[in-house]
Amino acid sequence: MKLKNLFKKVVVSTLISAMTITAAGEYIPVSIVKTVEAATTEIRENVNTPLKSGHVLVGVQGKDYTSNVTDVLNKINQVRYDACKEGVINPATGNPLTLNDYKPFKIGKLCTNSAKIRAAEASLYLDHTRPNGEICHTVIRALHGSDYGLGWTGENLAWYPNKTTSIDGWINEKDDYVNKVPNAMVGHYEALITTNFNYIGISSFNPDNDTQKWDWTCTEATFAGNDTEVTPESAKNGAPVLAKVEVPLRKTFNQCISGNAMAYIGDKNKYEVLVSYDNKQSGNMTSKVYDCPVYDNVTWKSSDESVLKFNGTSFEALKLGRVTLTATVGSGSNVLTLTKDVLVVNKNTVVDHAESLGKITVESYEKPVLPKTANVVLSDGSKIAVDVTWDSYDTSLVETNLKSKEFTINGKAYGYDVKQVIHVNPAYVTKLLAYDVEGEFIKEINVDSGTKPVLPKYGYVVLSNGLAYHSCELTWEEIDVYKKREGGTYKIKAKTPSYFDTDDGYKSFEIEIDLIVKPAFATSVEFEFTEKTIKYGGTYKLPKALVTWSNGDESIEDVTWDLSKDKIKKINGIINNEDGGSFKITGSYNGKSVTVIFIVAKKGVKVTDITDSSKSGKSSKDNSNKKSSKRKKVFYKKGKILKDKKFIYKVIKVASKNGKVAGKLKIIGLNKKSLKTVKIPAYKKFSGVKYKVTAIGKKALKKLRKIKKVKMPKRLAKKYKKLIKQ
C-alpha cells in the first residue's frame, strides 16, 4: 500500500488581445511559512489610482521565488531558436519559421515590473482577469502610461508546487502544437516562439498568509513587442514581498479591527483593518489569503474623543474610560462598518489571567484560522478582548488520512499564555476503484458466458484530502456468475487488506465492479431421434433437442413443432389404420430444422423397445414360432444421442467395427428423474456395439431431487469426487 497525491496538472488557457495563456502544475503538501520583518520587505505598489468604487487596497505578504532570470531567458531563447531551425509554424504569420526569423528575447523593464505585479495577483486567482476585474494587459499599459506603443502584449501563467520559476509546462506543449492535436493547449508554446513578441519579464510569487493545503508558486511571464531592455535580475531565493492588490470589498471576509484592546493613559496606539480575500469564482484555481491589511478607503472614528482621540495616524489615550472605535471601509454603495471596544486604564492596571479558548475543528489538511483575540480578566475585575500573538506550529499536524488528530497551538495575550486546541477530522473515502497491472482503472469487465474473468489485482482508495492509497492487493469473492448461460450484469466485490488505520481501529474497504456476462449461444444441436416405430393405435412422443452451449453447458430443450389441428387429425388416422403407415412432423430449435419420421406398425405386429429404427424404416417381422434373427450392429457417429431407461448419453468416440476398441459415452442427462440411487454403468451396449462410459456432464444429474446415493466405477469416482459429495 502506498499513499500518493492525486492532483494532476491543471491547465487553463484564454486568448486575450494578441495572446494570453496559462498553465498550472501539480499539488504537493504545504509547509509552514514564517512572517518576515517589515524592514526587509519589498513593497510592490498597485498601479491603478484611484481605486474603483467599492474596492479596497489590501496587502498580500509572500515570497519572491524567481530563479536567475538569465538562466530562464537562455532556456526560452533556446526553444525560440529550435523552432526557427526546425521550421515550426510561426503563430504570427502561419508560415514556417526560418533562422532569419530568430530574434532572442530581451528582458524588458515594463515587462518585468508588470510580471512582478501580476505574479502576486494571479497567485490569488489563476486567470488572466485581475482581482479588480480588469484584463491582465491593463498592468503593463498603466506602467507604460498608454494603451499604444507596446505592440503586441501577452501573458503566460503557471502554478507549480516547487519554489522556483517553472516553465516546463509551457515548453512541453511543442509536440501538440507541431502535430496540430485538436483542442490541445498550445498557447503557452506559441507565446514563446511567435515573432510578435521581442521582450519578456518573469516573476514567481508565493503568498504567505494563505490556507492552501497545497503550496502553490505562481510564475508569470509578460510579453511585449516593444519595451526598454534592462539587466536580468539574479535569483530572489524567497525574498519577502508585500504586494498591494486592489480587490472588491464584497469578496472579502473575516474583516476586523486589529490593535490593542487595552490602552494606558498617555499611550498612542495604532489600529488597522484586516480582511481575508477569496475571489469566489469557480472554474479556475483560487487561493484564499488571510489577515491582509487595508491601505486605502478607511475612515476612523472614536465614540468619545475625550477618552481616546484620533490624531490622523494613531489614537491617543487621554483618560479612564471605555470607547468604541469605528472603521468605515470602502466607498460608494459598497461600504463596511467595523467596531472595536477599547478600555483605557491606569498604568498600574494589570492582566490577572487569560480565559481558555474553545476547541477548533478543521478538515484534513486544512490549516485552522486562529482567533485574533482572547478574553483576559484585569486586576480590577473587568474583562476585555485583547489581541493574541500565536507561535508558529508544525503544519504537518493537520495532515490526517483516515485517523483524526488533536494538537495545541500556543500563544500570548498581553504576555499571558493562551492555548488553542485543534481537532483535525480524518479524511473520508470518496472513491473506491480497482485497477490492473497496466494501471488502467476498471469499472466493468465484459466476458463471454463460461469464460472466467481476469480480475483487477489492485485497489485504489481515494480520500477527501486529495490523496489516495494505491497498490492495495485485492481479494475477490468466489464467483460463478460468469457461467450463467443467460448472461447479465452482476456486481462482484473485493476487499482490501485490513491495514487502514482509522479512529475505529484497523479496517478494510470493499471495492465493487460490474461483471457483464454475454449470453451463451448454442454451438451444437442434436435431436433425440429422427425416426421411430410405434404400434398400431399407440401414441407418439416427439423428441427433444440436445443442446451444447458455448459456455460448456449441455441441456435438453423443447422443440417447436409444426402441428396444426388438421395435421394431428391426419396423424391420428394413420395411427389407427390397421394396415399401418408412416407420417412426418417437422420442427426447429434455435434455427436448426428437423424432420421426424414415425412408422406405424400393422395391427397385431409387436414393436420391440427400440430408440431408433434403421434408416430403411422397416420394422422387424413378428414370428412367434421362431427365434428372432440376430440384430444388425449399428455404429453410431460421434455426437449421436442415445438413451436407456435411466440416462441420456452422447457418443464422444466411435467404436471400431472389428469390436476390439469400445466406443465412449458421456452421460448428459436423465431419462428418469425420480431415482433415489444412481448407479453409473461402466459399460453400455447399443445396437450390438459396446461403449465405455467415460464422462458425466456438469449438469447431467442436476434435476434429481430424491437422490440418496451415487455409485460409479472407481475410475469415474476419482474424477467426479465433487459430484458424489453434492
N, C-alpha and C positions, 0 to 999 in steps of 0.2 A: 504494500500500500504506500502510495506517495501522495503528497499534497502539493498541488500546483496552482498558479494563478490562472484564472480562466480568461481574463480580459485580453482581447487581441487589439491589434492596431485599429484605431478609429480614424477614418478619413472623411473629411468634408471638403467639398470643392465648390466655389462660386466664382463666376467671372464677373468682375466689376470693372467698368471703364475698359482699359486695354486688356488687363489680365490680373486676376486676383485669385490666389489659390491657397489651400490649407491642407495640412496633414497633421496627424496625431499619432502617438506611439503607444507602447504597452504600459500597463499599470504595474506598479510594484508597491509593497508596503511603505508607508510614510515613516520618517524618522523625526525625532524631536528637533525643533528649530529654536534657537535661543535669541532673545532680544538683543539688539546691538545698541551701543551708546549713540545718542543723537549727534554728538560732536563729530563722529566718524562717518555719518550717513550722508550720501549724496542725495540732494533734493532734486527731483525732476518735476518741474512746474508744468501745469496744464497750459495748453496753447490757446484755448478758447476763452476769451473775455469779451463782454461779460457772460455770466452763466445764463443758461436758458431758464425761463420761468419754471418754478417748481423743482429745480435742480440744486444740488449741493456739491461742494468740492470736498472729497474725502482723501485721507492719506492711507495708501496701501504700502505697508512695510514689507520688504522682501530682500532677496539676494540677487546679485548680478553674476550669472554663471557663463557669461560669454567667453568662448575659447579664444585663443590667439587668433585675431582676425586675419593676419597674413596667411596662416595655415588654412583657414576656412576659404579664403579668397583663392588660394592656389588650387585647392580641391575643386572649387566651382569652375575656375578657368580651364582646368584640365578637361572637365566634362564639356565645356564650351568648345575647346579645341578638337576633342574627339568627334564631336558632332559635325564640325566643318570638314574634318579629314575623311569621315565616313560618308559624307553626302546625305546626312539626315535632313528631312524636310524642314525648311525654315518656317516656323509658325507665322512669321510676319508677312511672307510672300507666297507661301505654298510651293516654292521651288526648292530643289536640293541646295544645301549649304556647300560652299567651297572654302578652301583655305584662304581665299581672298576676302571672305566674309569674316574671318576670325578677328575679333577685337576684344581683348581681355577686359573684364570688368575692372573698374576703378572704385575705390572707396569714396563715396560721396558724403559731403558734410551734412546736407539736409537729409539724405537717406539714413545716415547714422543716427541723427537726433530723432528722426521720425521712428526708426526701429526701436529705440530705447523707450519711447512713449507707448508705442503700440504693443511691445512685448509685455509690458505691465498690464495694459488694458485687456489684451487677448488672453492673459493668464487667468482672468476672471470669467471670460466668455469666449470660447473658441469659435470666432466668427469674424467676418470682415466688416460687420457693423460694430461701431464703437459703443461702449456702455451708455453714452449720451444719446444714442440713436442715429448718429451721423455715419456716413460711409467712411471707410478707413482712409481714403485718399485726402480727406479734409485735414489730416495732421500735417502732411508734407506741404500741402498748399498753404496752410496757415503759417508754417515756418517760412515758406517762400514769400508770403505776402501777396500771392496772386494765384489765380487758377490757371494762368498761362505761363509759358516759358520753360516748363519742366519736360515737355514732350510726353511720351507715354509714361504712365506710372503703374506700379503693380505691387502686390504683396503676396508673400508665402508665409504660412504659419505651420508650426508643428508642436505638438505636445508629446514630450518623452519623459520617462522616469529618471534618466541619468542627468546629473547636474553638469551639463556641458552643452555645447552647440551641436545639435543633432540634425543633420540634413540628408541622411542616407535614404529616408523615405521619399524625398523628392527625386533623388538621383535614380532610385530603383524603378521609377516609372518608365524608364527608357524603353524597355522591351515592349511594353504595351503600346507606347507611342509609335515606335518603329513598325510594329506589326499591326497597327490600327485596330486594336482589340475594341469591339463595340462596348460602349458605356464604361470604358475603363477610366480611372482617374489619372490624367496625364498632364494637367495644367501646371503642376509644380515644375515638371521637367521642361515644359515649354518655356516657362519664365527664365530658366537658366540658359537656354540656347537661343532665344529669339534675338534678332538684331535690332528690335525696338528699344532694348534696354542697354545702357552703357555704364550706369553707375548702380552701386548696391550699398546698403547698410545692413549690418547684422547685430542682433542683440538677443540675449537669453535671460529670462527673468523667472524667479520662483517666489511666490508670495509666502511670507512667514505666517501671518495670522489667519490662515485658512483652516478648515477642518476636513480637507480631503483625506480620505483614508489611504489613497494612493497619491504619492507626492509628485506632481507634475512640474516640469520646467517648460516654459513656453519659449520657443525660438521663433523670431520674426525676421523676415528679410523684406526691406523696402527697395523697390527698383524705380529707376527714373531714366529717361532719355538724356536729360541734361542736369548737371549739378557741378559743384566745385570739389575737386579732388583734395582729400586730406590723408594724413598718415594713418595707416591701420593701427588700432589700439592693441595693447597686449592683453593677455588673459586676465579676467577680473577675479577669478578664484573665490567667488562668493562674497564680493564686496557689498556692504549694506546699502540699501537704497530705500528712499521714501518717495513713492510716485503719487502725485496728486492727480486724482481721476474724477472727472465730472460724471455724476450719476443722478438718475431721477430719485427724488426723496421717497416716492411711493414704492421703490424697490429696496428700501432699507428696512431693517427690523432691529429688535433689541436696542432701541435708542435709549440713551440715558445721559445724565449729567455726571461727570467724573470729577472728583475733588474731595477735600476734607469735609466731613460732615460735622466736625467739631473744630472751632476756631478760638484761639486765645485772644483776649483783648490786646490790640496793638498789632496783631499779625496781618499780613497781606497775602491772601491766598488766591491762586489761580484755579479756574474751573474750565472744563472743556466738554463739548458734546461728543459722545462716542456713538457710532452707529455700526451695524453689521449690514453687509450688502449681499444680495442674491439677485442675479439677473432675471430669474423666474421665467425663463423661456426654454421650452422643451425643444428637442430635436438636435441640439449640439451639446457638447460637454460644457459644464459650468462649474465654477468654484465659488463657494461662499467664503467671504472674508469677514472677520470679526474685529470689533473694537477699533474701528477706523476713526481718527479724529476728524471733525468737520472744521474746515478752514474759512468758509465764507457763508454769507446769508444766515448769520446767527445774531440775534439781539438779546441782551441780558437785562434783567430787572430784579431788584430786591424788594420784598414786601415791606421792609422797614429800613430805610436808609440811615436811620439814627442808630441802628444796631450794626448793620453790615452794608457798607456803601460801595457801589461800583465806581471806580475811577478811570475807566476806559480800558485798562489792561488787567486789573485784578480787583478783588473785593477786600476792603479794609474793615477789620472788626473793631467797632468803636465802644460798645458797652454790652453788658449782660443781656441776653435775650435769645429768643428762637425766631428765625426768619425763614421764609421760603424763597429760594432763588427760582426764577423763571427764565427759561431759554426758549425763544421763538425761532424756529428753524424753517428755512425755505422762503419762498416768495410766491406771489400771485395767488392762485386758487389752491395751491398745494403747500400748506403750512402745518408745521407740527409744533405743539407746545409741550415742553418738559419742565418738571419741577424737582427741587431737591431741598429737603429741610436741613438747615444748618443751625447748630447750637453754639452760641458764643459764651465762653466760660472764663473764669479767672485762671491765672497761671497755676494756682495750686490745686485745681481740679484734675483728678487723675482717673484712669480707667481701672475699675475694680476687676472685671473679668469679661471674657467674650462668651457669648452664648453658643451652644453647639448647633451645628448645621444638620439638616436632614439629608438623607441618602439621595444620590442622583443615580438614575438608571439609564444606561445607554445601550445601543445595539452593538453587535460585534464589529470591531474595527472603527467604531465611532468615537471621536475624541469628545470628551464632555465639555460643555460650556459652563465654566465655573462661575459662581455668583460673584458679582463685583463688590458686594458689601456683606457685612456681618453685623449683627446687633452686639453692642457692648454696653455693659452697665457701668455707669460712672460712680465715683465715690460719694456723690450727693444723692444717689439712688435713681437718677434719671437714666433713661435708655435712649440710645441713638444708633442709627445705622452708619457704619464707617467703612471706608474702602479697605479691601483686602489685597495684599500682595502675596501672590501664590508662588511657591517654589516650583522649579521645573521638575518634571517627572518622566519616567521611562514610558514612552507611548506604546511600547510593545505590550504593556499591561492590558491594553484594550483589545489585543489580538486574541479573540477566542474563536474556537471552532465549534465543537459540539458540547463543550462544557463551559459553564459560566465562571466568572472571576469576580473577586472583590479586592479593592486596594484603597489606600488612603493617600490623599494629597495634602501636604502641609502648607500652611500659610501664616501670615501675620496681619493682625488688625490692631493698629495703634501699638505695635510691639507685643501684643498678646497672641499666643498660639491659637490657631483655628485649624480644624481638621475637616476635610471633606471626604466622606466615604463614597466611592464609586462602585456601583454594581454593573458589570458588563454581562448582558444576556448572551446565552450561547447562540451561535448561528443555527439556523434551521435548514433542513434539506428542502431544496426547491425542485430538484430533478434527480431521478434515478435512471441511469442509462446503461446499456450494455454495448460493448464494442469488441471487434475481433482482433486478431493478432496484427492485422494491417492498420489498425487504428480507426477503422470506419465504424461509426455508430450504427447499431442495428435496432430498428424498431419493429421489424417484421421479417419473417423468413417464409419463403414460398417453397413447398416441396410437392412432389407427386405422391399420391396415396401409396403407402408402403415403403417410401424412402425415408430412412431415419435422418432427421435434420442434423447438420453440424452447428452446434450452438455456440454463441459467443463465449469467449474464455474469461473476459474481464468485465468488471463493473466500474462505473463512473458515478460518484456521489457528489452532486453539485450543491454547494452551500449558499446561503443568502448573502454571505460576506464577499462573494466573488471568487472564492477558492473552491477547489474540487479535489477529492480523493480519487486517485486512479490506480490502475494495476491491482484492483481488488479481485482476486480469483473467485469465480462464481461456482457454486454448487447447484446444479439444476435438479429439479424434482424428476422422479421417474415418470416418463410419459409413454403412452402407446396410442395417443390420438392420431398420430401420423399414419397409423394403419387403417383408419376408418375409411371404408370403401366409399361412403357418400361424400367425403371431404368436408370442408367447412373451415371456419376461423375459430381458433382456440387460444385462450390466454395460458401461457406457460410461465412458470415462476422459477426464480433462482434466488439464492441467498448469498450475501457476502459473508466473510468471516466475522466472528463476534469480537472484533478488536477496536470498535469505535467507542472511545471513552466519552460518556455523557454524564449528565447530572444524575441519571437513574442507573448508573453502572455501565458496564460494557455491553454493547448490543450489536446486532447485525441489521442489515437492511434487505428488504425484498425488492427485487427488480423483476419487472414483468414485460414480456414482449408478445406479439401476436404470431402464432403459427398458422399460416394459411395453407391448408391441405387441398390440393386439386383432386376432384373425384376420380376414382379408378375407372378404367374402361375395360370392356371385355376384349381379351386377347384371343380367346378360343371359345367357340360354342359348338357343343355336340348334343345330340338328342338320344334319349334312352333307347329308342329303336326306330326303325323306318318301315318295318314290315312285321306283321303279326297275324297268326292264325287264331281264329276264335270259333267256338262251337255254334251250331245252329241254335237260334233263339237266345243266344247268350248276350253278354254286354261287352262293350269295348272301353278300354281305358287309354286315354291319349297320353303320349309320352311327354316328359318334361325336358327342359333344356339344362344341360350340364355345362356350367359356365366357369371358365378360368379367367381371373381378373388380373389387371396389370400390377396389383399390389400383392399377388400371390394367393389371394383368396380363391376358393372354389365353392360354388353354390349351385343349388338346384332351383331353377326358376320356372314359373308358369309361362307357357307359350300362348300367343294369341292365335286362335284358330278361326278359320273361315267356315262358320257353321250357321247357316240360315235355317229357318223353320222348315222350309221346303226340302232342304238337303237332309236334315235329320229324319224327316218323314220318309225320304227315299232310302236312307241308310237302314232304317228300321224294316223297310220292306225287304231289303236284301238279306238282313239277318234272319228274318222269319221265312225265308224261301227254302223249302225242303231240298232243293237242288243245289243250295249253296251259291257262292258267287264271290265277288270282291268289290270293294269301294275304296276311294281315296279321299283323304282330308288334307288340305294344305294349311300351313300356319307359318308364323315367323317369330323370331325373338332377336331384338337388337339388330334388325336389318338382315338377318340370315334366315332364308326361307327353308321350309322342309315339307316334303310330301310323304305322308304315311299311308301305306297300303295295308288294308285289313282283308284277309282271306277268310271267308265264311265256309266252314266245313259242311258237307252234306248232312242231312238229318241221319242220325244213327252212327256217324263216324266219330270215334273218340279222338279228342285233341289232347296230346300229351302236354305236360307243363314245360313249354319252351319259351325262351325270351324272344328269339328272332327266328323266323323261318328262313329257309335258304333263299337265295336270290331268285330261284325259279318260281318260288311262290307255291310249289306243290306241297301238300300235306301228306304224311305217311299213310299208307293204306291200313285199314282195320283188318287184322287177321287173327281172330281169337284162337284158332286151332294151331297156329304156327308161332314159333318164337320170332320176335322182331329181328329183322336183319340188322347187322351192325351199323351204327350211325357213322356217317362220313365225318372225318375231322375237319374242323374249320379253324384256320389260323388267322385270328383277328389282327387287324392293323393296329399300330401304335395310336393311342388316343381313343380307342374303341371303349364304350361304356358297357359294362356287364353287371348283372345283378344275380344275387341269390336271395334266399328268404330274409336274410338279416342285413346285408350290406350292399352298397353300390361300389363297384370297382372301376378303375381306369387302367387300361393296358399301357404300361410305360416301357415295355420291351417285348418284342415279338418272339415267340418260341421257335426253335429250329424245327424244320419239317422232318428231320430224322429222329426227333424225340430225345436227342442227347442233351440239349440245353433247354431248360424250362423257361417259359416267359416270365415276366414280372408284372405284379399288380400293385396298385396303390388304392387304399380304401379312401373314398372321397365323400361318402355319405351313408345314411341309414335307410334301409328298406322297411325296418320295423323299429318304431320309436318307443316301445313300451318295455324294452329289455331291462331286466334287473341285473343280470350277469352278462357281461360282454366277453365273449371268447373270440379272440382274433385268431383265425386259422393260419397255420404255417404255409399250407399249400391249398390251391383250389384247382378244380378241373372244369373247364367249359368246352362243350362240343368236342370232348375227347382229347383236349390239349391241356397239359399240366402247366400251372403257373405258380410261382413263388410270391407270397405276399411280403413285400419289402418296405412298404412305406404307408404312413397314415397321414391324411391331410390335417391341417391345423384345426379345421372346424368340422371334421368328419363326425365327431361324437357330440357336437355342441348341443343338439336338441334332446339328448337323453335326460330325462327328469327323475327317473326312479332307479337310476343305476346305483348298485351297491358294490359291485366287484368287477374288476377288469383282469382278464387273463390273456397272456400273449406269449409267444415264443421268446426264449432268453435273448436271442439276437435283436429282437424288437424292443424288449423290455429295457435294455441298456440305452437304446436310442431315445425312448419315449418315457423316461422316468417322470418327467413333469406331468405328462398326460395321465399316468397312472395315479399320481398324487391328486390331481384335480378330480 
